[in-house]
Amino acid sequence: TTIYIALDAFDCVYHDFAVYGYTGTYVQDYANEKGFRFVPIGGSEYDTMYEYEYYNDGIRINRYYGVETYLEIPEQIDGQNVVAIGDYAFAHNNAITEVVIPVTVTSIGVGAFRDCYNLECVNSDEMDNSNVEIISDYAFYGCESLCRVQILNSVINIGNNAFGECHSLEDINFPNSIRSIG
């Protein structure tokens, strides 16, 4: 089957436009040529739940489409470590009540879990070996049910309003590793 996409077919799309397709096809070549973000489909059990990209010698999760209430973010996708949770990756997902972040993750992006109203608990899969260094601006903003967060010894920077409007949050213990808040 021959596929033809007019060169100007998507000229008026926004900068965050994503093209989904199979690796090694004309669709991937077209996306790369036009400067669009290419998201591979097929070949991984995570392709239907996560939109992700290769980033800093690993994987950055950019979007989550699942409906699980208890979510363990995978340590690896396509044989690569998940090293970052991208901006707004889980934002506005009201199904999630608890999330476990793998030890491989080093940064949590801007608004990554913003307005996840039912999110109650955030943990790491290996409390003593966590590598999260950065919790970005608005990362958990508006998580109204969030009552328990463990800030681990690896965290050095917590961004502006990272936990703003988290009305159920009772307390946070800050480790000695923190160098910057807001």
Secondary structure, 3 states (H helix, E strand, C coil): CCCCCCCCCCCCCCCCCEEEECCCCHHHHHHHHHCCEEEECCCCCCCCCEEEEEECCEEEEEEECCCCCEEECCCEECCEEEEEECCCCCCCCCCCCEEEECCCCCEECCCCCCCCCCCCEEEECCHHHCCCCEECCCCCCCCCCCCEECCCCCCCEECCCCCCCCCCCCCCCCCCCCCEEC
